[in-house]
Amino acid sequence: MSSTLSIDAMGGDFGPEVTIPASLACLKKNPDLKLIMVGDEAVLQQKLAQALVDYQGRITIQHASQIVEMDESPQKALKNKKDSSMRVAINLVRDGVADACVSAGNTGALMATARFVLKMIPGIDRPAIISTMPSTFGHTHMLDLGGNVDCTAEHLYQFAIMGEEVVKAVENIEKPKVGLLNIGEEDMKGNEQVKAAAKLLENSPLNYIGYVEGNSINAGNVKVDLIVTDGFVGNVALKSIEGAAKMIGDKLKEAFSRNVFAKLAGLAAYPVLKSFKDSIDPRLYNGASFIGLRGLVIKSHGGADALAFETAIHLAEVEVAKDVTRKISEKVEIALSRREAV
């Protein structure tokens, strides 16, 4: 299936130095993919000179005169950067020129701009951020990862409805197992917000399996396909996992560098260590979907390298092919109708 993606070529910590090679790698792998590179036309023309010939008709440039800085406030970006590469890339989705937008830019500005430009799906109060994390069962999906710090039980219910459709589409799972993140699995544990959300999920059409604890994100006794929480807890959990993974890598490197015997042991263990590293490589899990909007936006990590940004583009390809936005809209409409009937 052919798809057209708008790429915020200037976004992120490294801009075109990362977004261009990642984009070209995706074009090479998928002959049905078309890309609109959004940013400073002079810069992109120079860096894409050969690619515009090699991929004629499949890669184009859309000029944008401004760049949203990584530390810029969402309000300032929304008000003063109307011709930024981020804003123009999202506008292309709104106008139906592109099927999805991929950006490594400022998360807050991207969320604020996407919500302003694309608007919300009817029945959804707030957009949420969902992404994939490695686990002993392969991987699991989790939301919200920072889009909404304060959430009601109703918001968590809406996140679960939307997240289920993402998991179904990306993982080809008909009835994903949905868990609600809590400080324990027992019914009496948790705050009032979580307890109220649990009641809503118990009476929903979702395959809700109950409370899950933090260890279920990466390991646990039961496989869970989707973990639901608020953006405050979700973002803390995400950053904690990233930090733990980095610490493990640093400690292993330090241990195998202490002396010649440790180095020899490290050399012997290299195949196993490389396999382990590859299985938890955060670059292979890069890309978070902004869901709840009337258009598809994929957020890459700001410090992503070319491989990581390529992963984010591929996620956009999959969600476009599976028509995730439309499926979420239909699922929300059905869920709301069911609740009104009750």
Salt bridges, closest charged atoms under 4 A:
GLU17 OE2 - LYS47 NZ 2.82
GLU72 OE1 - LYS81 NZ 2.91
ASP95 OD1 - ARG94 NE 2.86
ASP125 OD2 - HIS155 NE2 3.82
GLU154 OE1 - ARG339 NH1 2.93
GLU164 OE1 - LYS331 NZ 2.06
GLU165 OE2 - LYS168 NZ 3.42
GLU165 OE2 - LYS331 NZ 3.42
GLU171 OE2 - HIS139 NE2 2.78
GLU171 OE2 - HIS141 NE2 2.79
GLU186 OE1 - LYS189 NZ 3.48
ASP225 OD1 - LYS223 NZ 2.21
ASP250 OD2 - LYS246 NZ 2.83
ASP278 OD2 - LYS274 NZ 2.93
ASP281 OD2 - ARG283 NH2 2.87
ASP305 OD2 - ARG283 NH1 3.06
GLU310 OE2 - LYS29 NZ 2.43
GLU317 OE2 - HIS314 ND1 3.94
ASP323 OD2 - ARG326 NE 2.42
GLU330 OE2 - ARG326 NH1 2.66
